Amino acid sequence: MKKVEAIIRPFKLEDVKLALVKAGIVGMTVTEVRGFGRQKGQVERYRGSEFTVEFLQKLKVEVVVDDASVDAVLKAIAEAAKTGEIGDGKIFISAVDSVLRIRTGDKDETAL
């Protein structure tokens, strides 16, 4: 099992959600996050004054999938979240040792 974490632009959430559902993913977690990468924030103007927003608002989408689904999930997220401009985000993949569904007691693949 793998955990796929994607940092995406907030306005791309609906596109990513639809792409994941189309790829057969039935559950996900979305968290509002703030950070910066190569773009190092951005300069904004407010009432004639310039100021730098150092931490940009992004969303973190997390899904846990079986090993066979990882490539399809990566492709779905990457295609749906891409604008072609700096700040599109990143996708991280990590191993998941075990999963337990609290309600039923199902473990590992049956809990997904």
N, C-alpha and C positions, 0 to 999 in steps of 0.2 A: 504494500500500500504506500501511496505517496500523498503528501500534502502539497498542493499547489497554491502559492500566494502570489497574487498579482496586484501591483500598485498601478492604478489607472487614473485617468482624468475623471472627475465627477460626472460630466455630461455624457460619458461613454458607458455608464453603468447599465442602462437599458439595453444597449446593443450587446454588451458582454453577457448579460443575463439571458437574452434570447438565443445567443449563440451557444451558451452552455446547455440550455434546455434542449435545443436542437441536437446537441451532441449526446443527449441522454443523461445529463447530470441532474439529479433530483434535489440536491440541497447545496446551499452555500451560506457563507457568513460574510457580511459586509460591514466594514468598520471605517469611520471617518478618521483620517490620519493627516498629519502635516509633516512636511519635510522639504528637502531640496536635493538636487543632484547636480549635473553639469550646468544647469541653467542658473544656479546660485540665486534663486529668487527673481524678483522682477521689480522694476521701478513703476510706481503708481503716482498719479496726480490727484490731489484732493484740495479743492478750493484754492488752486494756484500754487500749492506747495507740493514739492516732490518728496516722496519717501520710498524706502525700499522695503518690500515685503520679503523677508528672508525665508520664511517657511510657507510653502504653497500648500493649498488644500488639495488632497488626493483621497482616493478611496482604496482600501485594501479588501480584495475579494479572496476568500479562502475556500477551497474545496479539498476534500479527501477522496481519492479515487483508487481503484485497483490498478496495478501496474500496467495492465493492458490498455487502459483508458488515458494514460498520461499524454501520449502524443496527440490524440484527438482534442484533449482539453487545451493543451498548449496552442495548437493551431487555431482553435475556436477563439481563445482569448486574444491571441496576437492579431488575428485578422479583424476582430471586432473593435479592439481598443486603439488600433493604429490610425494616426492622423498624418504621419510622415514628418512631424515637427518635433523639435527637442521638447522633452517633458512628457512623452507618451507613457513612460513608466517602465517597469521591469517585472519579470516573472521569476519566482524562486521555487525550487522543488526540493523537498526534504523527505526523508524516510519516516514512516509512521510505524512504530513497533506493534501497537495494538489499539483497538477501538472497542468500547463497551457502550451499547445502547442502554441507558439507564432504565427506561420503561419496561423493556422486555428481557433484559439480560443478554441479548444477542452479542456475540463477540466477533471481532475482526471483519471479514468480508460480508458476513450476514448482517452486520450492524450498519453497513453502508447503505 
